[in-house]
Amino acid sequence: MLAVVQRVSRAAVRVDARVTGEIGVGLLVLLGVRQGDAAADASWLAAKISSLRIFPDGEGKMNRGLDEAGGAMLVVSQFTLLGDCVKGRRPSFTHAAPPEDANRLYERFCSAVRGLGVRVETGVFQAMMEVELVNDGPVTLLVDSGPWKARRGGTEMT
């Protein structure tokens, strides 16, 4: 799984001009699911992102976590993160998981984050969405479960 994590002062997602998820201070997570990803990827990624210390402390250093900042998480499914642009001019999405698998793991990720005590708002899976955000910092990170899985032999399938 691949996530673009943005520290935000506020973020919202709309479908058909209706707000489906909105947060103040927190993290906007654009989440892509690859073929071969499993529940273990979702659990690892949820724990990793939820525990990142990327919020400023009293001295302005990134020493505080999402919980200490009193933040929430807005999670938006984004299969285009897995677009391969190496050949041609049109991205190939052959590495993206099929929709039914991607939705299952997207929901698993959101559930795992909620299980860690974080308020989670979401977009709508497979919908055309408008995402609005104010990136705080700006702070933007890529978090990928691939290297974690590779270190463990790629057999995590819980």
Stockholm file with secondary structure:
# STOCKHOLM 1.0

chainA/1-158         MLAVVQRVSRAAVRVDARVTGEIGVGLLVLLGVRQGDAAADASWLAAKISSLRIFPDGEGKMNRGLDEAGGAMLVVSQFTLLGDCVKGRRPSFTHAAPPEDANRLYERFCSAVRGLGVRVETGVFQAMMEVELVNDGPVTLLVDSGPWKARRGGTEMT
#=GR chainA/1-158 SS CEEEEEEEEEEEEEETTEEEEEESSEEEEEEECBTTCCHHHHHHHHHHHHTCCCEECTTSCEEECHHHHTCEEEEEECGGGGCBCSSSSSCBCTTBCCHHHHHHHHHHHHHHHHHTTCCEEECCTTSCCEEEEEEEEEEEEEEEHHHHHHHTTTCCCC
#=GC SS_cons         CEEEEEEEEEEEEEETTEEEEEESSEEEEEEECBTTCCHHHHHHHHHHHHTCCCEECTTSCEEECHHHHTCEEEEEECGGGGCBCSSSSSCBCTTBCCHHHHHHHHHHHHHHHHHTTCCEEECCTTSCCEEEEEEEEEEEEEEEHHHHHHHTTTCCCC
//
